[in-house]
Amino acid sequence: MKWWRRIATVDMAFIAVVTLLASLVASWLKQFPGFSLFGALIIALLIGMAVQFPIRGAYVGGNAERKAGVKDAAGLISNKLLRLGIILLGFKLNLEVLFTQGVKCLPIAAVVVTLVIVVCYAIARRLGVDPMLAILTAGGTGICGAAAVMGLAGSIQVPDDRQDEKNDDVTMAVAIVAIMGTVFALIEIALGPFTGMTTTQLGITAGASLHEIAHAVAAGDAFGAVDIATIMKLSRVLMLVFAAVAIAYWWGRRHVDDADRAAGKRASVFPWFMLGFIGASVIGTFVPALAAITPTLVDFAYIVLGMAMAALGINVNFRAIASKGRMALLASFLTSVLLMCFAAGVALLLF
C-alpha cells in the first residue's frame, strides 16, 4: 500500500497526536537547566520510549490489528517527517555567515567530519558492531548528533524486512551520541579554564568536537565564545549534505546484495531531501522577505523532527538496543576522546 493511503486511519491520527504532544513537551522542557544540554530531539525520543508502554496497555491491548496499525503509523511518521524536518532545518544555516566569518572553519569541518566518520566506523567494526549501527554512530559523532543520525538514516536504503532493525539502530545511535555529547560537553566546560587557551580557541574546540548543536552552544556560552562555537558547529552541520550523498552511494555499493540487485533494487539512492536542505539554506540566507519568519521555520523543523524522534521511541526494541549498544558506545567514546584532542590541537595551531 502506498504511504499516502496509510495516513487516513484512526491509528495514524492517534500516533500523530501522541508524537506531536511529545514534541511540544520536549520543546518546552529544553528551556530548563539540565534539559537544555540534551535538546528537544533527545527529550522527544525519551518521551516516545516511555509512552510505548501505556500505548500497549491502554490502546493496543490484545488487538493484533491495532498493534500493527500503531507500528505502521509510527514507522511512517518517523520515516517521512524526519526528511521534512531535515529540509526545514536548512533555514538554520546562514550560508553568508559560513562563507565569510566561517571561511576558516569550513575546511576544518570537512577534515573533522571525514576523519571522525572513518575512524569511528573502523573502531566500531573492529569491536564487532554491525555496519548500520557503526555508520550511524560514526555520522552522529562526527557531524551533528541526532539530526545527523536521522539525516543519514534517510539516505540509507534497506529491505522492508530489515526496517525494524534499522529503526532500532537509529534509536541506539541517537542515544549514544546524546550520552557522549553530554559527557564531553561537561568535560570541556570543566577543563577549559585550566587549559590556558584563549576564548576563541575554546569556542573553536567546542564547535569542532561536541556532537549536538545544543552541546556546542552550551560550552561556547560557558567560555564567552558562543558565536564562534556556533559558526564552527554549523560548518560541521553543512557537511551533512556531502556525507549523506557519499554514504548513500557507499552503502548501496557495499551492502546491497546481488539478490536485491536482481530483484531490481537500486544499488544506491540519492538522498533528494538533502537538496531541499540546501535549498532552504539558500532561501533563508538570500531572501530578505523570509528573514523575519526564519526562526519560526526552524522552530517548526524541531517540532517535526521531535515527532519523528518520538515515533522512533514508540517502536523501539529495548532488548535489541541492550544487546547491540555497548560496543558502539565504546567506539563513540574512544573517537570522542581523539576528536577532542584533535580539535584542541587545531584550535591552538590555527587560532
Residue frames as qw, qx, qy, qz and C-alpha x, y, z in Angstrom:
[[0.000, 0.888, 0.461, 0.000, 0.00, 0.00, 0.00],
 [0.363, 0.571, -0.041, 0.736, 1.29, 3.47, -0.88],
 [0.329, -0.143, -0.551, 0.753, 2.27, 5.58, 2.10],
 [0.215, -0.099, 0.021, -0.971, -0.34, 8.28, 1.47],
 [0.642, -0.283, -0.529, -0.477, -3.10, 5.65, 1.70],
 [0.605, -0.230, -0.673, 0.359, -1.88, 4.71, 5.17],
 [0.074, 0.193, -0.280, 0.937, -2.49, 8.22, 6.55],
 [0.517, -0.272, -0.109, -0.804, -6.31, 8.16, 6.81],
 [0.647, -0.221, -0.729, 0.037, -6.56, 5.73, 9.74],
 [0.570, -0.785, -0.109, -0.219, -7.55, 6.03, 13.38],
 [0.845, -0.327, -0.021, 0.423, -4.18, 4.65, 14.44],
 [0.503, 0.360, 0.082, 0.781, -2.36, 7.29, 12.40],
 [0.196, -0.779, -0.124, -0.582, -4.44, 10.07, 13.96],
 [0.758, -0.645, -0.093, 0.012, -3.76, 8.70, 17.44],
 [0.795, -0.152, 0.041, 0.585, 0.01, 8.34, 16.96],
 [0.317, 0.574, 0.132, 0.743, 0.21, 11.75, 15.25],
 [0.388, -0.824, -0.084, -0.405, -1.41, 13.39, 18.28],
 [0.837, -0.506, -0.012, 0.209, 0.81, 11.49, 20.72],
 [0.719, 0.085, 0.089, 0.684, 4.02, 12.34, 18.86],
 [0.110, 0.717, 0.130, 0.676, 3.00, 15.99, 18.44],
 [0.566, -0.796, -0.047, -0.210, 2.34, 16.29, 22.17],
 [0.861, -0.297, 0.040, 0.412, 5.67, 14.59, 22.92],
 [0.546, 0.373, 0.114, 0.742, 7.48, 17.04, 20.63],
 [0.136, -0.800, -0.107, -0.574, 5.77, 20.08, 22.15],
 [0.734, -0.679, -0.021, 0.009, 6.52, 18.93, 25.69],
 [0.815, -0.057, 0.068, 0.572, 10.15, 18.31, 24.71],
 [0.318, 0.587, 0.112, 0.736, 10.40, 21.83, 23.23],
 [0.411, -0.822, -0.058, -0.390, 9.03, 23.25, 26.48],
 [0.849, -0.497, 0.001, 0.178, 11.33, 21.19, 28.71],
 [0.758, 0.271, -0.017, 0.593, 14.52, 22.12, 26.82],
 [0.052, 0.815, -0.049, 0.575, 14.40, 25.65, 28.25],
 [0.676, -0.715, 0.091, -0.152, 15.12, 24.40, 31.77],
 [0.044, -0.719, 0.691, -0.067, 18.62, 23.86, 33.20],
 [0.518, -0.178, 0.835, -0.058, 19.82, 20.31, 32.64],
 [0.672, 0.492, 0.548, -0.075, 17.27, 19.59, 29.94],
 [0.349, 0.887, -0.139, -0.269, 18.83, 22.25, 27.69],
 [0.207, -0.592, 0.741, 0.241, 22.03, 20.20, 27.47],
 [0.521, 0.133, 0.839, 0.084, 20.11, 17.31, 25.90],
 [0.171, 0.166, -0.448, -0.862, 17.98, 19.32, 23.50],
 [0.671, 0.144, 0.174, -0.707, 14.41, 18.83, 22.32],
 [0.701, 0.291, -0.559, -0.333, 15.10, 15.90, 19.98],
 [0.315, 0.172, -0.886, 0.295, 16.64, 13.67, 22.63],
 [0.314, 0.039, 0.593, -0.741, 13.88, 14.53, 25.10],
 [0.713, 0.222, -0.124, -0.654, 11.22, 13.70, 22.49],
 [0.593, 0.240, -0.763, -0.088, 12.88, 10.32, 21.87],
 [0.089, 0.081, -0.844, 0.523, 12.86, 9.55, 25.60],
 [0.515, 0.129, 0.328, -0.781, 9.18, 10.53, 25.88],
 [0.728, 0.254, -0.418, -0.481, 8.35, 8.26, 22.95],
 [0.437, 0.189, -0.865, 0.161, 10.21, 5.38, 24.58],
 [0.130, -0.005, 0.713, -0.689, 8.29, 5.97, 27.83],
 [0.588, 0.188, 0.176, -0.767, 4.79, 6.22, 26.32],
 [0.492, 0.187, -0.760, -0.381, 5.06, 2.99, 24.32],
 [0.114, -0.059, -0.937, 0.324, 4.11, 1.06, 27.48],
 [0.346, 0.365, 0.513, -0.695, 0.79, 2.84, 28.21],
 [0.505, 0.375, -0.382, -0.677, 0.03, 2.73, 24.47],
 [0.348, 0.112, -0.921, -0.133, 0.43, -1.04, 24.50],
 [0.032, -0.194, -0.871, 0.449, -1.61, -1.46, 27.66],
 [0.264, 0.480, 0.449, -0.706, -4.43, 1.07, 27.23],
 [0.462, 0.543, -0.199, -0.673, -4.75, 1.46, 23.46],
 [0.414, 0.342, -0.780, -0.322, -3.48, -1.71, 21.80],
 [0.766, -0.205, 0.434, -0.428, -4.28, -4.37, 24.39],
 [0.588, -0.091, 0.789, 0.150, -4.60, -7.75, 22.70],
 [0.621, 0.706, 0.224, -0.258, -5.79, -6.33, 19.38],
 [0.686, -0.097, 0.464, 0.552, -3.32, -7.58, 16.73],
 [0.397, 0.689, 0.407, 0.449, -4.74, -5.30, 14.02],
 [0.159, -0.983, -0.042, -0.084, -4.37, -2.22, 16.21],
 [0.668, -0.549, 0.317, 0.390, -0.83, -3.28, 17.18],
 [0.616, 0.223, 0.474, 0.588, 0.11, -3.47, 13.50],
 [0.168, 0.870, 0.327, 0.328, -1.59, -0.12, 12.86],
 [0.393, -0.904, 0.087, 0.146, 0.35, 1.62, 15.63],
 [0.679, -0.309, 0.428, 0.510, 3.63, 0.18, 14.41],
 [0.499, 0.480, 0.481, 0.538, 2.91, 1.21, 10.82],
 [0.013, -0.958, -0.222, -0.183, 1.80, 4.72, 11.83],
 [0.496, -0.795, 0.211, 0.277, 4.86, 5.32, 14.00],
 [0.677, -0.067, 0.487, 0.547, 7.12, 3.97, 11.26],
 [0.378, 0.688, 0.425, 0.451, 5.57, 6.22, 8.63],
 [0.182, -0.980, -0.070, -0.032, 5.84, 9.32, 10.84],
 [0.593, -0.618, 0.334, 0.393, 9.47, 8.65, 11.72],
 [0.639, 0.147, 0.527, 0.541, 10.33, 8.00, 8.06],
 [0.291, 0.719, 0.413, 0.478, 8.56, 10.88, 6.34],
 [0.227, -0.965, -0.118, -0.056, 8.75, 13.61, 8.97],
 [0.651, -0.507, 0.218, 0.521, 12.48, 13.18, 9.53],
 [0.509, 0.278, 0.425, 0.695, 13.06, 14.15, 5.88],
 [0.009, -0.861, -0.332, -0.386, 10.72, 17.15, 6.14],
 [0.521, -0.833, -0.039, 0.181, 12.40, 18.20, 9.39],
 [0.664, -0.229, 0.291, 0.650, 15.89, 17.97, 7.90],
 [0.333, 0.564, 0.406, 0.637, 14.79, 20.11, 4.94],
 [0.214, -0.914, -0.231, -0.255, 13.32, 22.77, 7.24],
 [0.682, -0.606, 0.026, 0.408, 16.44, 22.67, 9.41],
 [0.602, 0.307, 0.233, 0.700, 18.25, 24.16, 6.44],
 [0.029, -0.888, -0.194, -0.416, 16.77, 27.54, 7.38],
 [0.642, -0.738, 0.008, 0.208, 19.06, 27.48, 10.42],
 [0.708, -0.096, 0.264, 0.648, 22.15, 27.63, 8.20],
 [0.186, 0.940, 0.003, -0.285, 23.15, 31.15, 7.22],
 [0.857, 0.262, 0.177, 0.406, 25.42, 30.46, 4.26],
 [0.257, 0.867, -0.085, 0.419, 26.60, 34.07, 4.07],
 [0.488, -0.781, 0.348, -0.176, 27.95, 33.88, 7.62],
 [0.916, -0.162, 0.331, 0.158, 29.52, 30.48, 6.99],
 [0.751, 0.428, 0.195, 0.463, 31.28, 31.60, 3.81],
 [0.145, 0.842, -0.152, 0.498, 32.53, 34.88, 5.35],
 [0.421, -0.701, 0.440, -0.370, 33.07, 34.68, 9.10],
 [0.859, -0.235, 0.442, -0.113, 33.29, 30.90, 8.94],
 [0.693, 0.635, -0.324, -0.107, 35.54, 30.61, 5.91],
 [0.106, 0.569, -0.783, 0.228, 38.36, 29.31, 8.10],
 [0.587, -0.159, 0.658, -0.444, 36.01, 26.86, 9.82],
 [0.845, 0.339, -0.032, -0.413, 34.73, 25.11, 6.70],
 [0.619, 0.460, -0.636, 0.026, 37.93, 23.24, 5.74],
 [0.122, -0.324, 0.803, -0.485, 38.40, 22.29, 9.39],
 [0.721, 0.068, 0.379, -0.577, 34.84, 20.94, 9.45],
 [0.810, 0.408, -0.323, -0.272, 35.46, 18.92, 6.28],
 [0.382, 0.433, -0.780, 0.241, 38.60, 17.32, 7.73],
 [0.329, -0.212, 0.697, -0.601, 37.00, 16.69, 11.15],
 [0.802, 0.153, 0.189, -0.546, 33.86, 15.09, 9.73],
 [0.759, 0.425, -0.472, -0.141, 35.77, 12.88, 7.29],
 [0.249, 0.405, -0.805, 0.356, 38.30, 11.67, 9.85],
 [0.440, -0.153, 0.621, -0.631, 35.74, 11.05, 12.59],
 [0.857, 0.197, 0.018, -0.476, 33.39, 9.06, 10.37],
 [0.709, 0.420, -0.566, 0.005, 36.20, 6.90, 9.01],
 [0.140, 0.373, -0.782, 0.479, 37.89, 6.36, 12.39],
 [0.543, -0.111, 0.509, -0.659, 34.70, 5.78, 14.39],
 [0.879, 0.231, -0.140, -0.394, 33.33, 3.35, 11.79],
 [0.599, 0.415, -0.671, 0.137, 36.64, 1.43, 11.72],
 [0.090, -0.299, 0.755, -0.577, 36.77, 1.19, 15.52],
 [0.703, 0.008, 0.305, -0.643, 33.13, 0.13, 15.74],
 [0.862, 0.296, -0.323, -0.254, 33.54, -2.58, 13.12],
 [0.396, 0.407, -0.762, 0.312, 36.69, -3.84, 14.82],
 [0.272, -0.171, 0.686, -0.652, 34.64, -4.11, 18.04],
 [0.081, 0.212, 0.971, 0.071, 32.01, -6.19, 16.24],
 [0.329, 0.496, 0.348, -0.725, 29.33, -3.55, 15.73],
 [0.564, 0.466, 0.650, 0.207, 27.09, -4.21, 12.70],
 [0.373, 0.194, 0.314, 0.851, 27.61, -1.88, 9.69],
 [0.119, -0.743, -0.445, -0.486, 24.34, 0.06, 10.02],
 [0.531, -0.813, -0.204, 0.128, 24.79, 0.96, 13.68],
 [0.659, -0.263, 0.116, 0.695, 28.50, 1.64, 13.09],
 [0.298, 0.342, 0.331, 0.827, 27.95, 4.16, 10.28],
 [0.259, -0.805, -0.376, -0.378, 25.06, 5.91, 12.05],
 [0.637, -0.688, -0.128, 0.323, 27.07, 6.22, 15.26],
 [0.580, -0.069, 0.206, 0.785, 30.07, 7.49, 13.29],
 [0.123, 0.569, 0.390, 0.713, 27.94, 10.07, 11.48],
 [0.416, -0.838, -0.314, -0.163, 26.28, 11.30, 14.65],
 [0.679, -0.536, -0.018, 0.502, 29.63, 11.58, 16.41],
 [0.522, -0.003, 0.291, 0.802, 31.29, 13.39, 13.51],
 [0.083, 0.476, 0.425, 0.765, 28.59, 15.76, 12.27],
 [0.247, -0.327, 0.145, -0.901, 25.74, 16.98, 14.45],
 [0.293, -0.050, 0.775, -0.558, 24.34, 14.32, 16.76],
 [0.480, 0.348, 0.752, -0.289, 20.72, 13.23, 16.46],
 [0.507, 0.715, 0.023, -0.482, 19.95, 15.30, 13.36],
 [0.202, 0.577, -0.727, -0.313, 22.91, 13.72, 11.54],
 [0.290, -0.027, 0.953, -0.089, 21.85, 10.21, 12.55],
 [0.519, 0.539, 0.555, -0.363, 18.37, 10.85, 11.21],
 [0.394, 0.751, -0.250, -0.467, 19.66, 12.53, 8.06],
 [0.068, 0.437, -0.869, -0.222, 21.99, 9.65, 7.26],
 [0.404, 0.161, 0.874, -0.218, 19.28, 7.11, 8.10],
 [0.552, 0.648, 0.263, -0.453, 17.08, 8.76, 5.50],
 [0.334, 0.701, -0.513, -0.365, 19.85, 8.25, 2.94],
 [0.073, -0.299, 0.951, 0.030, 20.37, 4.54, 3.61],
 [0.756, 0.050, -0.259, -0.599, 18.03, 2.05, 1.95],
 [0.196, -0.211, 0.942, -0.174, 17.29, -1.36, 3.47],
 [0.315, -0.222, -0.835, -0.393, 14.83, -4.16, 2.56],
 [0.540, -0.501, -0.136, -0.663, 11.40, -3.97, 4.19],
 [0.867, -0.337, -0.367, 0.002, 12.15, -6.97, 6.41],
 [0.636, -0.056, -0.327, 0.697, 15.11, -5.08, 7.93],
 [0.043, -0.693, -0.117, -0.710, 13.32, -1.79, 8.55],
 [0.677, -0.709, -0.141, -0.141, 12.65, -2.56, 12.23],
 [0.822, -0.212, -0.047, 0.527, 16.31, -3.41, 12.73],
 [0.374, 0.438, 0.080, 0.813, 17.29, -0.14, 11.08],
 [0.326, -0.775, -0.154, -0.520, 14.92, 1.83, 13.32],
 [0.801, -0.569, -0.103, 0.155, 16.46, 0.22, 16.41],
 [0.703, 0.047, 0.025, 0.709, 19.93, 1.14, 15.15],
 [0.089, 0.656, 0.133, 0.738, 18.80, 4.74, 14.61],
 [0.574, -0.763, -0.134, -0.266, 17.45, 4.91, 18.16],
 [0.848, -0.363, -0.043, 0.383, 20.63, 3.40, 19.59],
 [0.554, 0.293, 0.067, 0.776, 22.88, 5.75, 17.62],
 [0.146, -0.762, -0.131, -0.617, 20.86, 8.77, 18.76],
 [0.727, -0.680, -0.091, -0.040, 21.12, 7.65, 22.38],
 [0.823, -0.109, -0.010, 0.557, 24.88, 7.08, 22.07],
 [0.373, 0.429, 0.054, 0.821, 25.68, 10.50, 20.62],
 [0.373, -0.791, -0.153, -0.460, 23.40, 12.15, 23.18],
 [0.812, -0.552, -0.064, 0.177, 25.27, 10.49, 26.04],
 [0.729, 0.023, 0.067, 0.681, 28.73, 11.15, 24.58],
 [0.174, 0.652, 0.155, 0.722, 27.89, 14.73, 23.65],
 [0.503, -0.808, -0.106, -0.288, 26.64, 15.49, 27.15],
 [0.846, -0.405, -0.011, 0.347, 29.63, 13.82, 28.84],
 [0.631, 0.134, 0.120, 0.754, 32.20, 15.63, 26.70],
 [0.026, -0.785, -0.172, -0.595, 30.38, 18.97, 26.96],
 [0.634, -0.769, -0.040, -0.069, 30.69, 18.73, 30.74],
 [0.827, -0.191, 0.084, 0.522, 34.35, 17.66, 30.44],
 [0.449, 0.446, 0.157, 0.758, 35.23, 20.58, 28.18],
 [0.248, -0.844, -0.135, -0.457, 33.36, 23.10, 30.32],
 [0.755, -0.646, 0.003, 0.113, 35.17, 21.82, 33.42],
 [0.784, -0.152, 0.185, 0.573, 38.66, 21.64, 31.85],
 [0.417, 0.769, 0.230, 0.427, 38.50, 24.72, 29.62],
 [0.186, -0.966, 0.095, -0.153, 39.60, 27.35, 32.18],
 [0.683, -0.589, 0.389, 0.191, 42.67, 25.26, 33.09],
 [0.840, 0.317, 0.300, 0.321, 44.00, 24.75, 29.56],
 [0.327, -0.524, 0.190, 0.763, 45.45, 28.22, 29.04],
 [0.318, 0.379, 0.648, 0.579, 43.60, 28.51, 25.71],
 [0.100, 0.050, -0.010, -0.994, 42.09, 31.80, 24.55],
 [0.524, 0.328, 0.467, -0.632, 38.34, 32.36, 24.41],
 [0.615, 0.505, -0.326, -0.511, 38.34, 31.90, 20.63],
 [0.275, 0.339, -0.898, -0.047, 40.37, 28.68, 20.86],
 [0.260, 0.082, 0.853, -0.446, 37.96, 27.26, 23.43],
 [0.601, 0.440, 0.203, -0.636, 35.00, 28.16, 21.22],
 [0.530, 0.485, -0.594, -0.363, 36.59, 26.51, 18.17],
 [0.054, 0.203, -0.964, 0.165, 37.36, 23.40, 20.21],
 [0.433, 0.235, 0.668, -0.558, 33.76, 23.16, 21.41],
 [0.628, 0.520, -0.019, -0.578, 32.27, 23.69, 17.94],
 [0.466, 0.501, -0.687, -0.243, 34.68, 21.26, 16.28],
 [0.163, 0.207, -0.944, 0.197, 34.36, 18.45, 18.83],
 [0.365, 0.128, 0.695, -0.606, 30.96, 18.40, 20.53],
 [0.201, 0.212, 0.914, 0.282, 28.15, 16.38, 18.99],
 [0.086, 0.762, 0.641, 0.043, 24.85, 18.24, 19.29],
 [0.155, 0.641, 0.098, 0.746, 24.37, 21.92, 18.43],
 [0.549, -0.780, -0.141, -0.266, 22.99, 22.30, 21.97],
 [0.836, -0.368, -0.050, 0.403, 26.25, 20.96, 23.40],
 [0.542, 0.268, 0.090, 0.791, 28.42, 23.34, 21.37],
 [0.125, -0.739, -0.164, -0.641, 26.24, 26.32, 22.27],
 [0.703, -0.694, -0.149, -0.042, 26.26, 25.41, 25.97],
 [0.782, -0.232, 0.017, 0.578, 30.06, 25.06, 26.06],
 [0.371, 0.450, 0.166, 0.795, 30.60, 28.16, 23.94],
 [0.317, -0.810, -0.191, -0.455, 28.35, 30.16, 26.24],
 [0.777, -0.584, -0.099, 0.213, 30.31, 28.95, 29.27],
 [0.676, -0.091, 0.125, 0.720, 33.54, 30.22, 27.66],
 [0.077, 0.781, 0.078, -0.615, 32.04, 33.51, 26.42],
 [0.034, -0.369, 0.671, 0.642, 32.59, 32.30, 22.85],
 [0.590, 0.355, 0.669, -0.280, 29.13, 31.24, 21.77],
 [0.525, 0.732, -0.081, -0.427, 29.31, 32.95, 18.35],
 [0.247, 0.600, -0.730, -0.214, 32.50, 31.28, 17.12],
 [0.337, -0.084, 0.922, -0.169, 31.46, 27.94, 18.68],
 [0.618, 0.493, 0.469, -0.393, 28.16, 28.12, 16.80],
 [0.481, 0.725, -0.328, -0.367, 29.79, 29.04, 13.49],
 [0.018, 0.447, -0.891, -0.074, 32.27, 26.18, 13.84],
 [0.448, 0.125, 0.842, -0.274, 29.45, 23.79, 14.71],
 [0.622, 0.612, 0.246, -0.423, 27.23, 24.91, 11.84],
 [0.286, 0.645, -0.626, -0.333, 30.18, 24.38, 9.48],
 [0.156, -0.144, 0.977, -0.029, 30.06, 20.73, 10.52],
 [0.537, 0.421, 0.583, -0.441, 26.27, 20.68, 10.05],
 [0.499, 0.665, -0.244, -0.499, 26.78, 21.77, 6.42],
 [0.066, 0.425, -0.883, -0.187, 28.94, 18.69, 5.89],
 [0.577, 0.147, 0.724, -0.348, 25.83, 16.55, 6.47],
 [0.672, 0.603, -0.018, -0.430, 24.85, 17.13, 2.85],
 [0.412, 0.615, -0.659, -0.135, 28.09, 15.76, 1.43],
 [0.208, -0.266, 0.908, -0.249, 28.29, 12.94, 3.97],
 [0.679, 0.258, 0.508, -0.463, 24.72, 11.82, 3.24],
 [0.695, 0.606, -0.222, -0.318, 25.38, 11.63, -0.51],
 [0.255, 0.565, -0.784, 0.033, 28.72, 9.83, -0.10],
 [0.331, -0.156, 0.861, -0.352, 27.40, 7.35, 2.47],
 [0.756, 0.352, 0.277, -0.477, 24.25, 6.61, 0.43],
 [0.643, 0.597, -0.436, -0.199, 26.43, 5.73, -2.56],
 [0.091, 0.471, -0.852, 0.208, 28.92, 3.74, -0.47],
 [0.545, -0.036, 0.693, -0.470, 26.17, 1.83, 1.35],
 [0.804, 0.420, 0.069, -0.415, 24.44, 0.88, -1.86],
 [0.567, 0.587, -0.576, -0.054, 27.66, -0.39, -3.41],
 [0.074, 0.413, -0.840, 0.342, 28.86, -2.19, -0.30],
 [0.274, 0.003, 0.813, -0.514, 25.71, -3.54, 1.35],
 [0.749, 0.311, 0.069, -0.581, 23.06, -4.12, -1.33],
 [0.533, -0.222, 0.801, 0.156, 23.48, -7.80, -2.22],
 [0.031, 0.127, -0.761, -0.635, 23.19, -9.48, -5.61],
 [0.044, 0.456, 0.889, -0.003, 19.71, -10.84, -4.85],
 [0.076, 0.745, 0.354, -0.560, 18.38, -7.34, -4.27],
 [0.043, 0.493, -0.434, -0.752, 20.04, -6.09, -7.46],
 [0.023, 0.091, 0.914, 0.396, 18.50, -9.00, -9.39],
 [0.043, 0.625, 0.755, -0.193, 15.10, -8.03, -7.99],
 [0.225, 0.720, 0.347, 0.557, 15.56, -4.58, -9.46],
 [0.409, -0.871, -0.173, 0.213, 16.53, -2.68, -6.33],
 [0.381, 0.853, -0.196, 0.300, 18.95, 0.15, -6.91],
 [0.753, -0.007, -0.378, 0.539, 22.48, -0.14, -5.56],
 [0.269, -0.194, -0.295, 0.896, 22.46, 3.47, -4.44],
 [0.005, -0.804, -0.569, -0.175, 19.72, 6.02, -3.87],
 [0.248, 0.348, -0.102, 0.898, 20.45, 9.73, -3.99],
 [0.189, -0.533, -0.649, 0.509, 19.12, 11.47, -0.83],
 [0.149, 0.588, 0.409, 0.682, 16.97, 14.00, -2.67],
 [0.369, -0.860, -0.354, -0.007, 15.72, 15.58, 0.55],
 [0.582, -0.425, 0.016, 0.693, 19.25, 16.94, 1.05],
 [0.248, 0.347, 0.368, 0.826, 18.67, 19.19, -1.97],
 [0.302, -0.794, -0.422, -0.317, 15.74, 20.59, -0.01],
 [0.630, -0.617, -0.162, 0.443, 18.07, 21.20, 2.93],
 [0.453, -0.075, 0.223, 0.860, 20.44, 23.19, 0.69],
 [0.018, 0.571, 0.490, 0.659, 17.51, 25.00, -0.95],
 [0.436, -0.818, -0.374, -0.010, 16.15, 26.05, 2.45],
 [0.590, -0.460, -0.009, 0.664, 19.63, 27.31, 3.40],
 [0.312, 0.188, 0.367, 0.856, 19.88, 29.37, 0.21],
 [0.175, -0.705, -0.490, -0.482, 16.37, 30.81, 0.58],
 [0.546, -0.752, -0.311, 0.198, 16.84, 31.59, 4.27],
 [0.563, -0.344, 0.084, 0.747, 20.13, 33.33, 3.55],
 [0.222, -0.033, 0.386, 0.895, 19.40, 35.31, 0.40],
 [0.158, -0.591, -0.596, -0.520, 15.65, 36.05, 0.51],
 [0.057, 0.175, -0.413, 0.892, 15.28, 39.04, 2.88],
 [0.569, -0.299, -0.189, -0.742, 11.49, 38.74, 3.00],
 [0.835, -0.235, -0.490, -0.084, 11.86, 35.44, 4.88],
 [0.333, 0.350, -0.584, 0.653, 14.31, 36.76, 7.47],
 [0.411, -0.355, 0.307, -0.781, 11.53, 37.61, 9.93],
 [0.891, -0.132, 0.043, -0.431, 9.97, 34.13, 9.82],
 [0.589, 0.414, -0.686, 0.104, 13.15, 32.06, 9.60],
 [0.111, -0.291, 0.784, -0.538, 13.26, 31.46, 13.39],
 [0.729, 0.058, 0.311, -0.606, 9.66, 30.23, 13.23],
 [0.824, 0.367, -0.365, -0.229, 10.52, 27.83, 10.41],
 [0.334, 0.403, -0.792, 0.313, 13.46, 26.48, 12.41],
 [0.411, -0.157, 0.638, -0.632, 11.21, 26.03, 15.46],
 [0.846, 0.208, 0.038, -0.490, 8.74, 24.15, 13.24],
 [0.620, 0.444, -0.647, -0.009, 11.60, 21.99, 11.96],
 [0.042, 0.294, -0.836, 0.462, 12.38, 20.92, 15.51],
 [0.660, 0.029, 0.396, -0.638, 8.70, 20.18, 16.19],
 [0.841, 0.351, -0.257, -0.323, 8.57, 17.96, 13.09],
 [0.479, 0.416, -0.745, 0.207, 11.87, 16.23, 13.96],
 [0.283, -0.252, 0.697, -0.609, 10.65, 15.82, 17.54],
 [0.830, 0.121, 0.144, -0.526, 7.58, 13.98, 16.25],
 [0.768, 0.403, -0.493, -0.064, 9.84, 11.70, 14.19],
 [0.178, 0.408, -0.780, 0.440, 12.03, 11.03, 17.24],
 [0.549, -0.127, 0.529, -0.635, 9.02, 10.28, 19.46],
 [0.882, 0.246, -0.119, -0.384, 7.71, 7.88, 16.79],
 [0.551, 0.430, -0.696, 0.163, 11.08, 6.09, 16.80],
 [0.145, -0.313, 0.732, -0.588, 10.81, 5.78, 20.57],
 [0.763, 0.008, 0.226, -0.606, 7.34, 4.26, 20.34],
 [0.916, 0.291, -0.219, -0.170, 8.61, 1.45, 18.10],
 [0.130, 0.677, -0.701, 0.184, 11.96, 0.90, 19.82],
 [0.921, -0.120, -0.371, -0.025, 13.00, -2.65, 20.75],
 [0.378, -0.827, 0.365, -0.200, 14.70, -2.38, 24.14],
 [0.899, -0.229, 0.352, 0.124, 16.15, -5.88, 24.03],
 [0.757, 0.513, 0.117, 0.386, 17.85, -5.26, 20.70],
 [0.092, 0.899, -0.194, 0.382, 19.32, -2.00, 21.95],
 [0.634, -0.673, 0.364, -0.116, 20.62, -3.54, 25.17],
 [0.912, -0.047, 0.344, 0.220, 22.34, -6.36, 23.29],
 [0.686, 0.528, 0.198, 0.460, 23.87, -4.26, 20.50],
 [0.043, 0.969, 0.058, 0.236, 24.69, -0.90, 22.03],
 [0.657, -0.696, 0.117, 0.265, 27.66, -1.41, 24.34],
 [0.692, -0.060, 0.344, 0.632, 30.42, -1.74, 21.74],
 [0.278, 0.710, 0.337, 0.553, 29.02, 1.13, 19.67],
 [0.356, -0.929, -0.078, -0.061, 29.05, 3.29, 22.81],
 [0.708, -0.479, 0.247, 0.455, 32.69, 2.37, 23.40],
 [0.578, 0.326, 0.385, 0.641, 33.59, 3.20, 19.79],
 [0.037, 0.876, 0.244, 0.413, 31.94, 6.62, 20.09],
 [0.551, -0.821, 0.033, 0.144, 33.71, 7.27, 23.40],
 [0.717, -0.228, 0.312, 0.580, 37.16, 6.42, 22.03],
 [0.410, 0.523, 0.383, 0.642, 36.55, 8.51, 18.91],
 [0.178, -0.934, -0.221, -0.217, 35.25, 11.42, 21.01],
 [0.633, -0.651, 0.131, 0.398, 38.47, 11.44, 23.05],
 [0.589, 0.049, 0.411, 0.694, 40.52, 11.57, 19.85],
 [0.177, 0.746, 0.430, 0.477, 38.21, 14.23, 18.41],
 [0.352, -0.924, -0.128, 0.071, 38.50, 16.49, 21.46],
 [0.620, -0.487, 0.279, 0.548, 42.31, 16.28, 21.38],
 [0.485, 0.294, 0.498, 0.657, 42.42, 16.87, 17.61],
 [0.025, 0.871, 0.381, 0.308, 40.03, 19.86, 17.82],
 [0.453, -0.853, 0.016, 0.258, 42.08, 21.43, 20.62],
 [0.624, -0.228, 0.392, 0.636, 45.27, 20.96, 18.59],
 [0.340, 0.553, 0.494, 0.578, 43.71, 22.57, 15.51],
 [0.175, -0.943, -0.263, -0.101, 42.43, 25.50, 17.61],
 [0.550, -0.701, 0.165, 0.424, 45.88, 26.07, 19.14],
 [0.585, -0.024, 0.486, 0.649, 47.62, 25.82, 15.77],
 [0.242, 0.463, 0.544, 0.657, 45.28, 27.94, 13.64],
 [0.214, -0.847, -0.336, -0.351, 43.60, 30.39, 16.00]]
